[in-house]
Amino acid sequence: MLPNAKSLEGKPVPHVTFKTRAYDQWLDVTTDKVFKGKTVVVFSLPGAYTPTCSSAHLPRYNELAPVFRANGVEEIVCLSVNDAFVMNQWKQDQQAENITLLPDGNGEFSAGMGLLVDKSSIGFGKRSWRYSMLVKNGVIEKMFIEPEKEGDPFEVSDADTMLKYVNPKAIVPEPVVIFAKPGCPHCARAKALLDSEGYHYSEIIPGKNVTASTLRAVSGSSTWPQVFIGGRLIGSADDLEAFFKSRKAA
């Protein structure tokens, strides 16, 4: 049976040593090094490369990391019962540059939390239950533990729920996508505009599955770039410049 979230709040995190790898060398990282004197958000998950972990849990924390930092969180840690090699490769594949990934290879931290569970029925062995927590100077302030039910529930340990606890009034930037062509000066101008306004964006460039027809289908235009903010078509670099000017004038 999983512990109640409230029963863990106010308690120190387990004291363990994580066996990490950096620059092709083993590096011991203690709990004190991770948590002492800092405000840290931790999210723990069943395994690297698993569907929910790769498609939603890790990417959203990585995306919102600048917002967390602007609201007093100094580090965001992703923890899983995997070895250092797997965690390092997953971080690289996910381009999760804003997250510290810690390997709880022997499950010692997860066991100390009371959240090491048996997933032998699906060939996983012992793994961490999915949860998130806010830790201040090594003491758990807030816990979000996924409900104990079949499968892999993902209802309360997400980045948005944690951010809402950290600061209910935190401003979450709208998602931005730019369809851009390499060597296109207008595309470069649009990206520079987004950078200057502090917008993080995903870039889609022509390739096997992205053509001029794709651009016309989604934007109604055949000219590059085309920018979308918050699901709304803004348009070209000129349109983007006008959009930012209108926002400032409002």
C-alpha positions as CSV (number, residue, x, y, z in Angstrom):
1,M,0.0,0.0,0.0
2,L,1.3,3.4,-0.9
3,P,1.9,6.0,1.8
4,N,-0.4,9.0,2.1
5,A,1.0,12.2,0.6
6,K,0.3,14.1,3.8
7,S,2.2,11.6,5.9
8,L,5.4,12.4,4.0
9,E,5.1,16.2,4.1
10,G,7.4,17.8,6.7
11,K,9.8,14.9,6.6
12,P,13.4,14.9,5.2
13,V,14.1,13.1,2.0
14,P,16.0,9.8,2.2
15,H,19.8,10.0,2.6
16,V,21.3,8.1,-0.3
17,T,24.2,8.3,-2.8
18,F,23.3,8.4,-6.5
19,K,25.7,6.7,-8.9
20,T,25.9,9.1,-11.8
21,R,28.1,9.4,-14.9
22,A,29.7,12.6,-16.1
23,Y,32.5,13.0,-18.7
24,D,32.8,9.2,-18.9
25,Q,33.6,9.0,-15.2
26,W,31.6,7.7,-12.2
27,L,30.4,10.5,-9.9
28,D,28.8,10.0,-6.5
29,V,26.1,12.5,-5.9
30,T,24.7,12.7,-2.3
31,T,21.3,13.7,-1.2
32,D,22.8,16.7,0.6
33,K,24.4,17.9,-2.7
34,V,21.1,17.8,-4.4
35,F,18.9,19.3,-1.8
36,K,20.8,21.1,1.0
37,G,20.1,24.8,1.1
38,K,18.0,24.7,-2.1
39,T,14.4,24.7,-3.3
40,V,14.0,21.6,-5.6
41,V,11.2,20.1,-7.5
42,V,11.4,16.3,-7.9
43,F,9.3,14.2,-10.2
44,S,9.7,10.4,-10.2
45,L,8.5,8.0,-12.8
46,P,8.5,4.3,-13.6
47,G,11.1,4.3,-16.3
48,A,13.1,6.1,-18.9
49,Y,11.8,5.7,-22.5
50,T,8.3,4.6,-21.3
51,P,5.4,6.2,-23.1
52,T,3.9,8.7,-20.6
53,C,7.3,9.5,-19.2
54,S,8.7,10.4,-22.6
55,S,5.6,12.0,-24.2
56,A,4.3,14.1,-21.3
57,H,6.0,13.9,-17.9
58,L,9.6,14.9,-18.7
59,P,8.9,17.2,-21.7
60,R,6.5,19.4,-19.8
61,Y,8.8,19.9,-16.8
62,N,11.6,20.7,-19.2
63,E,9.4,23.2,-21.0
64,L,8.2,24.9,-17.9
65,A,11.6,24.9,-16.2
66,P,12.2,28.7,-16.8
67,V,8.9,29.5,-15.2
68,F,9.7,27.4,-12.2
69,R,13.0,29.1,-11.8
70,A,11.4,32.5,-12.1
71,N,9.2,31.4,-9.2
72,G,12.0,30.4,-6.8
73,V,12.7,26.8,-7.8
74,E,16.4,26.3,-8.2
75,E,16.6,22.8,-9.6
76,I,14.2,20.3,-11.2
77,V,15.1,16.7,-10.7
78,C,13.8,13.7,-12.6
79,L,14.3,10.4,-10.8
80,S,13.8,6.8,-12.0
81,V,15.0,3.3,-11.1
82,N,17.3,3.1,-14.1
83,D,21.1,3.1,-14.4
84,A,23.2,6.2,-15.2
85,F,23.8,5.2,-18.8
86,V,20.1,4.9,-19.5
87,M,19.3,8.2,-17.8
88,N,22.0,10.1,-19.6
89,Q,21.0,8.8,-23.0
90,W,17.3,9.5,-22.3
91,K,18.2,13.1,-21.3
92,Q,20.1,13.5,-24.6
93,D,17.3,12.0,-26.7
94,Q,14.7,14.1,-25.0
95,Q,16.8,17.3,-25.2
96,A,15.9,17.9,-21.6
97,E,18.7,20.4,-20.9
98,N,16.7,22.1,-18.1
99,I,16.3,18.9,-16.0
100,T,18.7,17.0,-13.7
101,L,18.2,13.3,-14.3
102,L,19.2,11.1,-11.3
103,P,19.6,7.3,-11.6
104,D,18.1,5.5,-8.6
105,G,19.6,2.3,-10.0
106,N,19.1,0.2,-6.8
107,G,15.9,1.8,-5.9
108,E,17.3,3.0,-2.6
109,F,15.8,6.5,-2.7
110,S,12.4,5.2,-3.9
111,A,12.4,2.6,-1.1
112,G,13.2,5.3,1.4
113,M,10.2,7.2,0.2
114,G,8.0,4.2,0.6
115,L,7.3,4.4,-3.1
116,L,9.2,1.5,-4.5
117,V,6.6,-0.9,-6.1
118,D,6.8,-4.3,-7.7
119,K,6.2,-4.2,-11.5
120,S,7.4,-7.8,-12.1
121,S,4.2,-8.6,-13.8
122,I,5.3,-6.5,-16.8
123,G,9.0,-7.4,-16.5
124,F,10.1,-4.2,-14.9
125,G,11.1,-5.6,-11.5
126,K,11.1,-3.0,-8.7
127,R,10.3,0.6,-9.9
128,S,9.3,3.9,-8.5
129,W,5.6,4.8,-8.3
130,R,4.9,8.1,-10.2
131,Y,4.9,11.2,-7.9
132,S,6.2,14.7,-7.6
133,M,7.3,16.8,-4.6
134,L,8.6,20.2,-3.6
135,V,11.6,20.0,-1.3
136,K,13.1,22.9,0.6
137,N,16.5,22.4,2.2
138,G,16.0,18.6,2.2
139,V,12.5,18.7,3.8
140,I,9.4,17.7,1.8
141,E,7.0,20.6,1.7
142,K,4.4,19.2,-0.7
143,M,3.7,15.8,-2.2
144,F,1.6,14.7,-5.2
145,I,1.3,10.9,-5.4
146,E,-0.6,9.3,-8.2
147,P,-3.6,7.3,-7.2
148,E,-3.1,3.6,-6.5
149,K,-4.9,2.0,-9.4
150,E,-4.2,-0.3,-12.3
151,G,-1.8,0.8,-15.1
152,D,0.2,3.9,-14.9
153,P,-2.0,6.8,-13.7
154,F,-0.8,10.3,-14.5
155,E,-3.2,12.7,-12.9
156,V,-1.5,14.9,-10.2
157,S,2.3,14.7,-10.6
158,D,2.4,16.7,-13.8
159,A,4.4,20.0,-14.2
160,D,1.3,22.2,-14.4
161,T,-0.1,20.9,-11.1
162,M,3.2,21.5,-9.3
163,L,3.6,25.0,-10.8
164,K,0.1,25.9,-9.7
165,Y,1.1,24.9,-6.1
166,V,4.4,26.8,-6.3
167,N,2.6,29.9,-7.5
168,P,-1.1,29.9,-8.5
169,K,-0.6,33.2,-10.4
170,A,2.5,32.1,-12.4
171,I,2.3,33.1,-16.0
172,V,2.7,30.1,-18.3
173,P,4.0,31.1,-21.8
174,E,1.9,30.1,-24.7
175,P,3.4,27.3,-26.9
176,V,5.0,28.5,-30.1
177,V,5.7,26.7,-33.4
178,I,7.5,28.2,-36.4
179,F,7.6,26.7,-39.8
180,A,11.0,27.9,-41.1
181,K,13.2,27.2,-44.0
182,P,17.0,27.0,-43.7
183,G,18.7,30.0,-45.2
184,C,15.5,32.0,-45.3
185,P,16.2,35.6,-44.0
186,H,12.6,36.2,-43.1
187,C,12.6,33.0,-41.0
188,A,15.8,34.2,-39.3
189,R,14.1,37.5,-38.5
190,A,11.0,35.8,-37.1
191,K,13.2,33.6,-34.8
192,A,15.2,36.7,-33.7
193,L,11.9,38.4,-32.8
194,L,10.7,35.4,-30.8
195,D,14.1,35.2,-29.0
196,S,14.0,39.0,-28.2
197,E,10.5,38.6,-26.7
198,G,11.6,35.6,-24.6
199,Y,9.5,33.0,-26.4
200,H,10.6,29.4,-26.4
201,Y,9.6,27.8,-29.7
202,S,9.6,24.6,-31.6
203,E,10.9,24.8,-35.2
204,I,9.6,22.7,-38.0
205,I,11.7,22.7,-41.2
206,P,11.1,21.1,-44.6
207,G,11.9,17.4,-44.8
208,K,10.5,14.1,-45.8
209,N,7.2,14.6,-44.0
210,V,7.1,18.4,-44.2
211,T,6.7,20.1,-47.5
212,A,5.3,23.3,-49.0
213,S,1.9,21.4,-49.2
214,T,2.1,20.8,-45.5
215,L,2.7,24.5,-44.9
216,R,-0.3,25.4,-47.1
217,A,-2.5,22.8,-45.4
218,V,-1.9,24.1,-41.8
219,S,-1.5,27.9,-42.5
220,G,-3.3,28.6,-45.8
221,S,-0.1,30.2,-47.0
222,S,2.9,29.0,-49.1
223,T,5.4,31.6,-47.8
224,W,8.0,30.9,-45.1
225,P,7.9,31.4,-42.2
226,Q,4.6,30.8,-40.6
227,V,4.3,31.3,-36.8
228,F,1.7,29.8,-34.5
229,I,1.3,31.0,-30.9
230,G,-1.1,29.3,-28.5
231,G,-2.7,27.4,-31.4
232,R,-3.4,30.6,-33.3
233,L,-1.9,31.4,-36.7
234,I,0.1,34.7,-36.5
235,G,1.7,34.4,-39.9
236,S,4.8,35.8,-41.4
237,A,7.7,37.7,-39.9
238,D,5.9,41.0,-40.7
239,D,2.8,39.6,-39.1
240,L,4.7,38.5,-36.0
241,E,6.3,42.0,-35.6
242,A,2.8,43.6,-35.9
243,F,1.5,41.1,-33.3
244,F,4.2,42.1,-30.8
245,K,3.7,45.8,-31.4
246,S,-0.1,45.5,-30.9
247,R,0.4,43.6,-27.6
248,K,2.7,46.3,-26.3
249,A,0.3,49.0,-27.4
250,A,-2.7,47.3,-25.7
